[in-house]
Amino acid sequence: MTTYRRSAAFIALSVTVATTALTGAATPPAHAAGALPALDWRPCAESGGPAAQECADLPVPLDYRAPDGPQLTLAVTRLRSDRPSARRGTLLVIPGGPGSSGVQRVTQKGEQLQREMAGQYDIVSLDPRGVGGSTKASCGLAPEDREMVNLRSWPAADGSITENVERSRRVAEACARNGGAVLRSLTTANEVRDIDCFRQALGEEKLSAWGSSYGTYVGAVYAQKYGRHTDRLVLDSSGDPDPSRVEQGWLANMAVGADDRFPDFARWAADPAREAEGLRLAERAEDVRPLVLELAARLDREPKESTTAGVPLTGNRLRQAIQLALYRDSAFGRLAGLVQEARDASVKPVLPAELAGPMPDQDAAVTVGVICNDVRWPGNIPSYRRAVAADRVKHPLTAGMTANITPCAFWKDAPVDRPTRITDEGPSNILMIQGLRDPATPYSGALKMREAFGDRARLVAVDHGGHAVYLGNGNACGDSAVTTFLTTGTRPERDTYCAD
């Protein structure tokens, strides 16, 4: 799952109680004195971000089973209420990914959140383990294995997965060899524990939260394990929380999401208004999909030299570019331009930055680490071959990638924690907001989260495409529903709908 997410805010108890909530058995406190040290806040404003943003470092146990053992450091951030007399609590922004930075998210969205919240909250977040300013891990992967189009297992042009199997095994072995205890600690369960340590360090009894994408799962697990420490929770763009499907199920659902979302791009790319921009791909929307699928197949056979030396535009790079562009309407123009460049024999296409080179090794490590540490993935290679063959027929836009093998199939360490089952037991203080045509966390998966929560949640469905809704796509109805809930506590009496 990919890149827009965050939020939550919470209370102060000893780490003994916090750890008991997750494991069912009391363990010693995380710090010898039984309390977290005070946070030493310092200014950390970035260009374009809130001038009042502060940062600090939070020590947490490397392993919560040995709370007095080695510690990690988490980068945390705060934007204090600009109207202290109106302040009612703390709002945690829960980053998504896995691998997104909460500190950066507050830099990007903090001022907008301040205006919406009208001073009612201090806005806080953290960089999860392995991310940003927090303690990082490394797998020592070769640059080729860190390219997005390879780290995500796109099958070969003929649908074979032999190369995917070899790469997945190689990545898993490198992570086992080089990642160490820090990499093994990158899990959803530990992020939830870390959030509760942060709550305690803030001196808060309860937290409110805004989590997006993968951050909705983190928020849901927190709500399940620490429900009495939750105030008002917003889950923005949720996946299926079924413990038998995370996180393999999230990947599989992206094929459905791409099919749900692509018609939005097709209508845009067939609009006569695109003619003057040189971006109109077809006269009819229904012709856009076969056009790009045929182009991808041609690039499978004959990759085209791009403006990035040594990195040609292949069919799979085009498919990955399509998937990325579906996240935001604002990316449609760049995708249409790439398609036009690929079709023009006289032009070298310009690849999106995400596809023009490898991601940093530490980013690759956290992305792979969390999904492989959380749950045991199947290791039967023939079953992946069969799944890919079926998926390529059913979902040609994703061409088998979402059903394919990953390094998790060869992961050396068994999960330490069992995945959490989300239930209807707990406070009724959750508002879900979900786009109907989300390419990463499709509506069908979000309905599974809604069903799991029962009367604890209400769902606002927004007739809009793209990934992440609140303060992200300009839907006034959806934005108003979330802001009203966070500032007044009022939710719709029943699940509701917002037109685009």
N, C-alpha and C positions, 0 to 999 in steps of 0.2 A: 503494500500500500504505500502511498507516496507522500506529500509534502505540505498540506495546509491543515493545521490543528492546534487546540489547547483549551484549558481552564479547570479551576477548582480551588476551594479554600476550606480550612479545617481546624480542630481543638488541641489542647495540651494535656497529655497523660504521660506516664513513664513509658519507655520503650518496651518494658516488660509486658504491659497491656497491649501495646501495638503489635508486638510480635505474636502474642497469644492469639490475637484476632486472625492472624494469617495461618498459623500453624496448628492451633488447637492445643498447644502446650506452652506453659510459661518458660521463658528463657531469661538469662540475666539481662539487665539493661544494657543499652548500646554503649553507654559511657559509665566509667567506674562510679561517678558521683550520682548516677541515675538521672541525669538531666543533660540536655544538649547545651553546648556553649552558646553564649549570646552571639548573634550575627554582627559582624563588624562592617557596617554599610559604608560604601564610598561612592562618590559620583562616577558614572560610567556612560554619560551621554554620548551617543554616536551621531554622526552627521545625518540629518533628516529625522532623527528620533526625538523623543521627549527630553527637554533640557533637564528635567528633574529626575531622570532615571538613575537609580542606584543599583549597585551590585555588591555581592558578598560571596564568601566561600563557606559551604556547609560540609563538615565532615560527617560521613556515614559509614557504617560497617561494610567492609568488603563482602563479608558473609554474615548474614543475620543469625546463623546458627552458632557463630563465634563472635558475639557482639563486642567483646573486649579485645578482639584481634586486630589485624590490619584495617586501616581506614582508607576510604576513597574521598575525594573532594568533588563536590558538586558546585557548579556555578549557578547562583540564584540571583534574581533581580526583583526590584520593587519600584513601583510608581505610586507614591503616596496620594491619598485623596487630596484634591485641590480645594475641597470644602470640608474641613474637619468637622464642622458642626453637623453636617449631613451624613457623616460616615456611619455605616451600619455593620461593616465587616470587611472580609478579604475575599477577593476574587482571584482564583488561580487559573491561569491560562495553561492548559495541558497540551504540549506539542505533539504532533503526529509523527508519521514516518513508517516504521521506527527510524529515527535518526535526525529528526528536526530539532531545532534549537528553540527553547522557550524564551531565552534571553533575547534572541533576535526577533521573535514574534512580538514581544512587548515593544521593542524598538519600532517595529513596523506598524503595530495596531494600537499602541498604548494611548496616544492622544485621542484617537477616534473612540476608544473604549471609555476614556475619561469623560468625553462629551456625552456619550450615551448613558453612562452611569450617574451623571450629575453629582459626583462627589461621594456617592454612597459606599464606595469600596477603595481600599488599597488594592492595586492590581499587581499581582506577583506571578512569577514563573520560575522555571529551572531548566537547565540543560541536563537531560537524563545522562546516566552513565554512558561514557563513550562518545559524547556529543559536545561540540563547541568548547567551552572553557572548563568542562568537567574532565575527570580522569579518563583517559582514552585507552583503547586496546588496538592492537595491530595484528593482522593475519600475515603480513609480509607477502602479499599477492603480487604476481607479475602484472605489469601495466595492462596487458591484453585481457587478463582475467578480471580487471576492474572496470572495463568498459561496460556501460549500462546494457548494451545490446548483447553482451556475453554473460554478465552477472545475472541478467534475466535470460532464462534459457529458451531462446528462440530456436526451433528446430531448423535443420538444414533445408535447402530448397526442395529436396525430394521428400521431406517429412521425417527423415531419419534423425535419431537422437544420439548416435554414437559419440559425436564430439561433445554433446551436452553431458553425457555420462562421464566421459574422461575429465572434462573441466570441473564438473561438480565434485568428483572424487578428489581431484587435485586441490581444489579450494578447501574442502573439508580437512584434508590432511595438513595443509598449510596453517589453517586456523588452529588445529589441535597442536601443531608443533610450536607455533609462535604466540598464540593468543593468551595462554596462561589463565590465571585465576580471574583476572579482570574481564576477559572475554566471556568466561563461563558465568560471570555474575550479571551479564546483560540480559535481563528478563523482565517481562511485564510485572511479575510478582515483586521483584526488587524495586521497580520504579514506583509501584504502589506503596511499598514500605518507605521508600525515600520520600515520597510526598508526605507521608504522615510524620516523618522526622522533621520535615520542613515546617509542617503545621505547628509542631511542638516548639520549634525554634522561634517561630513567629509569635508564640504565646497565644494562639487562637484556639478557642474551643470548637469552632466549626468553620468550615470553608465552603464557599460557593465556587462554582467551576464552569468554565467554558472549554470543552474538549472537542476537537475536530478529527475526523477520520480515525486513524489508529488511536488518537487521544480519546475517542469515545469509548474504546474498549478499556483503556487505562482508567477512565472515569467510572465506567460501569463496574469494574472490578473493585475500585475503591469504594463505590457505593454499596457493593455487596459485603465487603469485608469491614468497612468502617462507617456503616450507615449512620450511626448516631453522631458522627463528626461531620456530617454533610448538612449544608444549608439549602442552597438552590443550585441544581445541577443542570447544565445545558449540554446535550450531546448532539453535535452537529455533524451529520453524514456518517452514519453508523454502519458497521458490518454485522454479519451473522455471528452471535457470540457462542454458538453451539460448541462446547468443549471438544467434541469429536471432529470438528471442522477447522477450528483455528489451528494454524494460520494458513494451512493448505486450502481451506475453503475460501478464504478471502482472495487468494490468487485465482482460484477457479472462477469466482464470481465476477472477476474483471472482464471475462469474455462476454458475459451477459451485459455488463455495464457499457462496454464498447458498442454493442449492438443497440442498446437503448439510446445511446447518445449520438451516434454517427448521423442519423437523419437530420439533426440540427445543423451540423456542418454541411451536409448535402444541400439543404435548403439555402443556406447562406451562400454556398459556392455556385449555385445555379441562379441566384438573384440577378436580374439585369443590372442592378446597381454596381455589381462587381465588374461590369464590362469596362467602364472608364478606368478602373484600377488595374486592368490587365489580370484579374484574378478569377474571372468567371471560368469555371471548369467545364460546364455543360449547360445546355438550354433547359434541361429538366432535372429536378432533384434526383429522380430515380436512376439517372444515368451516372451520377457521381461515384457511387459505390463500385459498380463494375469497372469504371475507368481507373480508380486507384488500385483495385485488386489486380487488374491486368498490368498496370504499371509496375506494381511490386513483383509480379511474376516475371516480367521482363528484366527487372533489375536483379532478380535471382540468377537469371541466365547470363546477364551482361551488366555487372556493376559499373557505375559511372563515376569517373574521376570527379572529386569535389575540390573546393578551394582549400581544404585541409589536406596537406601533403600526407600521403600514405593511408588516408582514411576515405575509401570510396563510399558512394551512396549505394548500398545494397538494398535488396528487397526487405530484409529484416530491419535495416536502419529506417527505411521509409515507414514500415509498420510501427516501429517504436516511436517515430516522430508523430504519427497519427495518434497513437495512444496518449502521448504527452499533450498534444494540442487540444484534445477533447476536454481537458480539465477547465479551460477558460475560453469564453467566446473571443476574448482579445487575442488569442493565439491562432484563430482561424486564418487570418491574413497571411501569417508566416507559413502555415502549412500549405495553403493554396499556392503561395509563391514557390515553395519547395517543389510541389508537384509540377508547376509550370516549368521550372528550371530543369527538372528531370526529363521532361518531354522535349525540351529544346536542345537539339544536337549541338548548337553553337555556344551553349552556356554551361559553365561548371556550377553545379548547385552549391549553395552555402548551407552547411549542416547546422542544426541547432547546437548551441554550446554544449548541452548535455550529451550530445552524440559525437562531438568532435574530438574527444579524448577521454582518458580514464578518470574516474573519480578518485579522490584521495583514499589511500589505503585504510585510514582510520574510519572514514565514512562507510566504506565497503564492509569493514569488520562489524560495525554496529548494525548495519542493515541485515547482514546475514546472521549475526550472532543472536539477536533477539528472536527471530522467527524459528531458528533451529534449536535454541535453548528452551523455548517455551513448551514444546510438545514434540513427541517422537513422530517423525514422518515415516511413511512406508519405505521399505528398502528394496522392494521387488521391481527390478528393472523392466521385465516384460510387461508388467501392469502399466508402467508409464508409456511404453511404446503403444499399447492398445489405446490408452486414454488420449494420447496425442493424435493418433490416427482418426479417432472419432471426433475430437475437438476441431481438427482442421476442416472437417466437412461441415460441422454444425456452426462453427464460428470462424469463418475465414479471415475476418479482420485481425484476429489475434493468432491465427494460424498454428494453434497447438501450444503456444508459449505458456498459457495459463494452466495447462494440464501437465506440463513437462516436469522432468526431474530437476531437483535443485541440490545444492550441497547438503541440505538437511537429510537427504537419503543416506548419506555416508557419515553423518555427524558422530563423533567419537564419544561424547558424553551424554548420558541419559538425563532427561529433565529432572531437576531437583524438586520442583513443585508441580502438582497436578493442576491443569487448567481449571479456573473457577467457573462454576455453573451460575449464571445469572438467574435470579428467581424473583418472585413477587413478594418476598419477605423483606421488609424494610420500609423506611419512610417514603411517603408518596410526595416526592419533591423533585421530580425529574421532568424536564421538557426536552423532547426530541424534535429536531428540525431536519428535514430531509428533502433534497431535490428529487424529482421524479425520474430524471435522466442523468444519473451520476455515473461517470465512466469507471470510477474506482471502487465506490461502495454503493452498488446499485440498490434501488428502492426495495427490491425483493428481499435483499439481505437485511436491510433496516427493519423490515416488517418482522423479521425473526427476533431482533432485539426488542422491538415493541411488545411482541407476544411474550417474551421471557419476563419482562418487567411487570406485566399485568397492570393493575391499577396504580402502581407506583409512578407510571409515566403517562404523558400525553404526547401525541405526535402532531406536528404541524408539517403537512406535505406541501411542498412548493412546486408549482408547475414551471420548472426551470431546469435547464441542462447545465452540467459542469459539476465541479467538486468543491464542496464546502459552501454553505449558504450565508450564515450570519456575517454581516458587514463585508460580504465578498462578491455579491452579484447584483446588487441594486434592487432587490425585491423588498419594497417598503413594507408590505404586509408581513413577510417573514421576519424582517428586522424588528418591526414593532412588537411582534409577539414575544421575541426573545428579550428585548429591552424591558418590556412591561413586566415580564416574569422576574427578571433579575432585580428590578427596582421596586416592585410592589409585591412580589410573591404570587401574583394572580396568573393562573394558567387557564387555557380554554377548558370548559367543563367536559368536553369530549374531544376526540381527535378532530382536527380541522384541516382546511385546505386553503391555500393561497394561490390565486391566479397569477400568471406571469405579467 
